[in-house]
Amino acid sequence: EPEVTQTPSHQVTQMGQEVILRCVPISNHLYFYWYRQILGQKVEFLVSFYNNEISEKSEIFDDQFSVERPDGSNFTLKIRSTKLEDSAMYFCASGGVADSTGELFFGEGSRLTVL
Amino acid sequence: AQTVTQSQPEMSVQEAETVTLSCTYDTSESDYYLFWYKQPPSRQMILVIRQEAYKQQNATENRFSVNFQKAAKSFSLKISDSQLGDAAMYFCAYRSARNYQLIWGAGTKLIIKP
């Protein structure tokens, strides 16, 4: 069964460092998402991506964040200069336009720890 | 703006018993989807059950069923014959028919007592 894969599963970084989180969505999906979940809190929407551009983003997704689909398969989230409050679990998800069920498929998440 | 509320931070149930998790939502839209996701300690978000708002019939997936009350904007999850493997965080989520952005509830931690 197709699945969304994310790497790394866990990354520890120093404050101010750049981090890139990688995702491989399901191949025939057209919509891609990043969500984050700070420990003990609810899941928050960060950004959606469609047709090679950002279609929607939340106020969390400021200039320190960027997304890219560099090669038609990977979908990356970059944090330019990490802050302590960026520590969270980051989930990638994908969905298909022909999918009338409305389901999003999630990866296992990348845990980011900023020291 | 749409909101999703889960009023039960934690619920516990005896193994083999039935438990109901509550979820209410607020929207002005008529066409949308509702989901229950399970997040076990392994952390992956797993879809449990989905409901299309235009369908009157409540969705059922094996031991999992929902009570969808559109007028009341309520979407509760019933787990029958609870098993130890059901222990997890359960998140209710709303999705407009216009896009794929999910609006999440705060989650309910389900504890299964052996």
Interface residues (C-beta under 8 A of the other chain):
Chain A: Y31 Y33 Y35 Q41 K42 V43 E44 F45 S48 S55 E56 M89 F91 A93 G95 T101 G102 E103 L104 F106 G107 E108 G109 R111
Chain B: Y33 F35 Y37 S42 R43 Q44 M45 I46 L47 R50 E52 F91 A93 R95 A97 N99 Y100 Q101 L102 I103 W104 G105 A106 G107
